[in-house]
Amino acid sequence: MEVATATGRQAETRERALKHLWALVSEEEATAKLKRTVWQRGTRTELVRIFLAGKENEVAWETFTGGPVATQLWPEMASVRGKTHPHEAIACITGCFR
């Protein structure tokens, strides 16, 4: 992203990267059983991390609730969501969205 920023193409590069990651999510989640080991994180998890890091909390929440996400991310997502939607944060912690 440093090069993209230096060339004035940060927004365009970010959009291309996100589009690629969403394509990977679609591909991963289209298979009946995910063919990755328990040690591999799903791309959806990485997208949630990206959105949380960018303070895009609503997009992070939509991504989080849209499919499988690593359980290690649940407490952080619950903490962020709890600031605006406490009842949803509680459900997040208890795994009701899974």
N, C-alpha and C positions, 0 to 999 in steps of 0.2 A: 504494500500500500504506500510505502515511502516514494517509490518511483511514480506511482499513479498520482500522488499528491504533488510531486515536483513537476509533473507534466500537465497538471490541471485536469486530470481524468479520474479523480477519486470516485465520484458518484457513478460514472459509467463502469469503472472496473468493479466496484462493489456490486452493482446490479448484475453484471455478468457472473460474478462469483456466486452470488445468491441464487441466480437462475440455475447454475450448474449444481449447486448443493441440493436444491429442490428436486432436480431431475434425479439425483442419486437417491433421495428419500423415496420418490415414487418407485424407482427401480427396486430398492430394498424392500419396501412394504408391499410390492405386488406379488412377491413370491409367497407361497403358502407358509413355509417355515423359513425363517431367516437362516441363511447359511453362514453365519459368523459365530465365532466362539464367544464365550462369556466375557472374554478379555477385550473384545473389539466393541467400541462404542458405535452406536448407530449415528447416521448423519443427522437425524432429527435432534439428537442430543447436542450435537455440535452447533446446530442452528440456534437452539435455545440459548446456549452459552454466548454465541455471538450477539443475539438480541439483548440479552441481559447486560453484557459488557457495554453495549451501546445505549443502555438505558431505554430501550424500546420495549417496555414492560408489557404492553398490551399485545404486541406481536409475539413476544416471548410466550405469553400465556396461551395465545391461540395455537402456537406451534406445539407447546407442551401438551395441551389437551387434545391435539389432533392425532396423536399416535404414540407409539412406544418411546419412552425416554428413560435413560439410566436412572435407577433409584437414588443414586448419590446426588442427583440434581434436585430431588423433591424438596429437601429442607430449604435450599436457597430459593427455589421458586415459591414455596409457601411463605417465606419471609417477605419476599417482594410483593406477592399478591395480597398478603395479609394487611398491608398498609392501606389498600383501597377496598378490598373485598374480604373481610375476615372470615366469613362463612366458607368461602371457596378455599381459603388457605387451610382451614381445618380439614376439609374434604381432601385436599391435596396431601396433607400429612398422613391421613389414614388410608390413602390409596383408593379412594372412592372413584377416581377417574380411570382406574385401570381395569 
